[in-house]
Amino acid sequence: MTLTEKDSQYLWHPYTQHKTSKTPIAISRGEGALLWDENNKEYIDAIASWWVNPFGHSNRFIADAIYKQLTTLEHVLFGGFTHEPAIKVAEKLMEILPKNQQKIFFSDNGSTAVEVAIKVALQYFFNKGEKRTTIIAFENAFHGDTFAAMAASGISFYTQAFQGMFIDVVRIPVPVKGEEETSFKALKNAIENHNCAGFIFEPLVQGAAGMVMYEPEALAKLIEICKKNNVLTIADEVMTGFGKTGKTFAMDYVDADPDMICLSKALTGGTIPMAITTFTQEVFDAFYDDDINKALFHGHTFTANPTGCAAALASIELLQTDEMQANIQRINKSHLEFQKKIQNHPKVTTARTLGVIFAVEIKSDSEESYYGSMRTKLYNFFIENGVVLRPVGNIVYILPPYIMTDEQLQKVYKTIEEAIEMV
């Protein structure tokens, strides 16, 4: 049996309707921005495998760091124990995060990083003797698949089976250009009419919504409104963190600091699952008490896994090199040139770029669903042509590894141009 045949016999894949979907492609190896399947067909990984591989597949620098750690201490429980790799990760993050962030909490993935943040926001007020039960989130947000993260997400087909089971969430419009005042007013109304504990947002770019972008000044105003009303703010940097927007964090563009930040995906360079939620000292202090019941009773078996910490340290070190920063700028410049070329195409509605993120919206005669016919046609075309891109409805985005070559980028652009002509 082939790998794909064995897969069909045993495995259940994410975001997949197995009755109607094609058989998954069995990938046998990867190097740099390239993947090869079991038949040795080559693919360009133009989305860094769901945004986690900024330094490419099979990165030797990260692999060596992992191997070295495995031969010293592969794992130890983090309840009642600590270790040097976790402390080094904390020290490194304190150097590059907004200066108000003082404490870090480890978990396993982006969803759990968000789950921790939302639980902390709710318990923060509970510990102070004030019951607040509502979280504010953007329309069409996506924050993950665990329950609190799913509740904060606004893409309904992900969550419709669980309606009535969630924490209370009130949604406000994204402050895209021309809609800023509407968003500000909606946030004020939400705070006035609900007992709001926190406001969670994807800073500057809504990833799963189709790379919807908005300005730093608008986000700063929303954070200011929350601070004036004692509502905690949560920056979900799971997608945007570690260079994607052109700066280390999207919040580096914003003249305001959140109370919490969620990190994962590129944290370990696409090697070992790990996540971190960071907090201000003020948030931490609300849990620091003689009363044991005020502690944060949340944990994961692999919390602060030393091997994952070693991968994170190596990944951050790579990100900070002059070579990698130059790569980010090179890709951004290339994206901007492609945007200029394609944005006036008669079949294109809009094109947008921030950092290494590029998105183009293709005109459609009807409203395209997330996994609609156009998306399926586009996805199949890209795969047939050896490019891994996962359109969101009629929106095609690129979020490549920073080590992708100019030649590979040009092939991705050319394939997108051909796809636009094809639909």
N, C-alpha and C positions, 0 to 999 in steps of 0.2 A: 504493500500500500504506500502511496505517496504521503507526504506530510499533510497536504490539504485533505486527503481522504481520511486520514486518522483524525484530523481536526474535526471534520464533520461528524465523526463517530462520538467524540468525547467532549468537545468544548462549547461553551456558551460565551459569545463575545459581547462587549459593551456596545450600546447604542445600535443594536442590530436586530432586525426582524429576519430571523433565519429562514422563514418560509419564502421570502421574496428576494433576499439579498444574494449576491454572487458569493461563491466560495472564497474565503479569505486567501490572500496571497501569502505563501510560506516564505518568509525571509530567512536566508541561511547565514548571511554575514553583512557587515557594514564597515565602512571606512570613510572618514571625512564626511562629506555631504552625500555620499552614495550608499545605496543598499543593493543587494543582489538576492534574487529569489532562488528557489530550489532548482530552477531551470537555468540559472545563471543570467537571467535578464536583469539589466541594470536600471535603477531608478534614482532620480535626484530627489532627496528628501527636502522639499522646499518649505516644509512647515516644522522642521526640527523635531519630528515625531511628537506632535502635540505640544510643541514649544519648550521641550526639555533639554535639547542637545545643542546648545549654542557653540560648543567647541568640537562638534562632529562626533561621529560614531567611532568606537574603539580608540578613544583618545589615550595615548600611552602615558601621558603625564598623570592623568587622574587614575588610570589603571595601576600605575606603579605606587601611587599613594595608598590606594586601597589594599594592594598586596602587602605593602609594608605594615599597614595597620593590622591586617589579618594575622600576621605572624607575631603580633605583640598582644593584642586584645581585640577579639572580634566583637564581643558584646558583654555587657554586664547590666544588670537591672539598675534603673535610675532612681528607684524609690529607696532613699536612705544611703545611696552611693553617688559618687561623681567620678569624673575622669578627665584627663588632660585634653583630649580632643574636643569635648563639649565646651570646656572653658576657653579653649583657643578659638572656637567658632564664635562664642559670645564676644570675646575681646575683638575679633576681627569685625564682626557686625557693628559693634559700638563705634568703630572708626568710620564706618561708611553710611550708617543709618542717620535719619534726622536726630539732632542732638537731644531731643526730649525723650527718646526711647532708652530705657534703662534696664529692663528685664526681658529675658527671652524664655519661651516655653516651647519645648520640642513636641512634635507629633509626627504623623506618618505621611500626609499628603495634603493637597490644597483644600480639600473638603474639611479635613479635620482641623487644619489651621483656622478656617473660618468658624467651624463648630466651637472651637475653644474661645474665639473672640466673642461670639454671640453669647455663649454661656457666661463669660466674664462680664459682659455689659449688663446682662440681666441680674447676675448675682452681686455686682458692684453696688447697685441700689438696694437690693435686698439686705446686704450686710450693713447698710446705713439706715435700715429701718424704713425704707421707702420701696413700695412695690411698683415697679414699672414692667410692663409686659409686652411692649410694642417695639419693633425694629423698623426703621425707615430704610427703604432700598429704592434703587432706580427701576423704572420700567425696563423690561427686557434684559434685566441683569442676569448674570449666571455666576453663582458662587460655589457650586459643587452639588454633590448627590447625597450627602448625609442629611439628616432631617432638618436641622436648623439652617444649614447651607441651602438646602432645597427650598425651604420656606422663603428665604430671602431672594431666591432666584425668580425671575419673572417670565421665563419661557414656558408657557402653560402645558404643552404636550409632555414635557418632562415630569410635570407634577400633578396632572389632572387626576390620576388614580388615587391621590392622597389628600385631596381637598377635604377640609374639615378636621384634619389631624395635625395641623401646623401651629406654631406659635403665631402671634398676631404680627402682621406685616402691613405697613401702609406704603404705597408706591408714589414716587414723584417723577415727573418727566426729566429726562437727561437734558442738561443745559447746553444743547448744541447751538450753533450760531443762530441768533435770532429768537431763541426760546429761553434765554437766560432768565429774564424776569419772571416768566411763567414758572420756571423751576424754583426760583427763590421764593415766590409767593406760595407755591405748593408745599415747600418745606416748612415755612412759617405756619401754614394752616395745619399741617400734620402735627407739629409740636403743640399747637394750641388745643387741638381737638383729641389728642391721644396721649396716653401716658408713655412717652417714648424714652427708651433706655439708650438706644444707639442708632447711628446712621452708618450703613455699610455701602461702600462704593468701589467700583473699579476705576482707579485714577486715570483720567484722560483718554482711555481706550476701553470700550466694552468689547471683549474678545468674542465670545460666542454669539453676540448679537450681530456680528459681521464687521468687527473692527470699527464701531461707531466712535468718533472722536469728538472731544470738546476741549475748551481752553482752560489753562491753569487758573486764570483769573476768576472764572466762574466757580471752579472747585474751591478756591480760597474763600470766596464769598459764602458758599454753602457751609464750609467748616466754621467760618466766623459766626454764622447764625446759630449753629449747634453749640458752640462754646458759650455764646451769650445766654443760651437757654439750658445750659448744663446737660447737654445730650452728648454722649460719648461718640467719637468718630472712629471708624474702622476702614483703613485703606487695604483693599484686597489686591496686593501686588503679586499674586501667584503667577499671573501671566506676564505682567509688565516688568517685574523685577529683574535685576541683573543684566541691564543693558539694552533691553528690547526697544525702549523708547528713545535711545540715544544717550541717555544718562543712566547712572547705576540704578536709580529708582525713578518711577514716574513722579513721585512726590518731590523729587529734587527740582522740578520745574515750578512747584507750587509754593507761594509765599504764606504757607500755613502748615502746621504740623498736626497729624492725626494722633489720637490717643493710643491706637493699636495699629499694627501692620501685620498682614498675613503673607508668608513667603513659602514657596515650594518650587515645583517644576525645575527651573534651571539652577536651583540651589546646589544640587550635587552633579550638575553637568550631564544629567540624563542617565545616571548610573544606578543609584540606590534610592528607593523611596524615602523621603524625609521632608518634614515641614517644620516651620517655626512661626510662632505668633509672638510679636514683641509688644511691650507695654511701657507706659510712663511709670515713674515711681509712684505717682498719685494713685493710679489704678492698682498697682501692687499693694500699696499701703492699706487699701480697703479690705484686703484679705489677711493682713498681718495683725494677729490678735491672739489673746490668751484663749479665746473661744475656738476650740477645734472645729466647730461647725461653720466657721467663717473661712475655712481653707477652701482652696479650689480642688474639689474631688474629681479630678479628671486625669486620666493617664492611659498610656499605651504600652504594650509589652516591649516594643522596640524603641521606646522613647530615648532620644539622644544616642542612638546606636553609634558606637565609636567608629565603625567602618564607614557609615554614612557621614559622620563628622569629618573624617579624613578626606572623603570625596568632596565635601563642601569647601573645606580649606583649600584644596587643590583647585577647585573650580573658581573660587574667588580670586586666587592668585593669578590664574590665567586671565580672568576678566580684566584685571588691573594692569596687564602688560601693555606696553606701547603698541605692540603688534596687533593685539585684539581690539584696542580702542581705535586704531587706524582702520581695521577691518569694518568696524561698525560704521565709521564715517564713510568708508568706501561704498558700502552697501546702501547707505542712506542716499548718497549722491547718485548712485545708479538708479535707485527707485524713483528719485525726483525726476531724472531724465526720462524714465519710462512713463511716469505720470504725465509729464508735459506732452509726450508723444501720443498718448492714448486717450487723454481726457476729453478730447473733442471728437472722438470717433462717434459716428451716428448711432451706434448700438450701445454706447456707454452713457450712463446717467451721471455718475460721479467717480472720481478717483482720488485717493488720499494717501498720505504718507506721514509716518512719524517714526524716527529712528530706523530700525530694520523692518518695520511693519508697513506693508503696502496693501491696499484694498481697492478693488474696482467693482462697481455695481453695474451689471449688465441690464439693459432695458428689457422689459417683459410686457407682453400684452395682457397678462393676468397677474394677480398677486401670487407670488411664489412662496410655497410653504418651505419650511426648513429642510425637509427631505423630499422636496417635490421633483417633478419630472425634469425641469431644467437642471437642478442640482445633480440628479443622477446621470443625465446625459453629459454634463461637464466633467463630473468625477470619472466616469468611464473613459472619456476622451483623454483625460490627463494620464490615467493609468496605462492606457494603450500606448501612449507616447513616452512612457518612462519617466513621468513626473508625479510625485506625490503631492497633491493639493486636495483639500477637502472644502469645497465651496459651502457657504452658508446660504441656502436658497439660491438667489441669483447674484450673490456677492462672492467673488473670488479673492482670496487674500494670500499673500506670501509672508512667511515669517521664518526666514532661513537660518541655518547655522552661520555663525559669524565667519567661519572659515570657507564658506562657499566661494568658488572661484568666479571671476568675471565671465568666463566662458560658460560655466554652469548657469549663472544668473541669466545670461542672454538666451540660453535654451529655454529657461522657464518663461521668460517674457515672450519669446517667439511662440511657445506652445499656447500661452494665454491668448495671444493675438489670433492664432489659428482657431482657438475654441470660440472666440467672440464671433468670428466669421461663420463658424459652423452652426451656431444656435439660431 
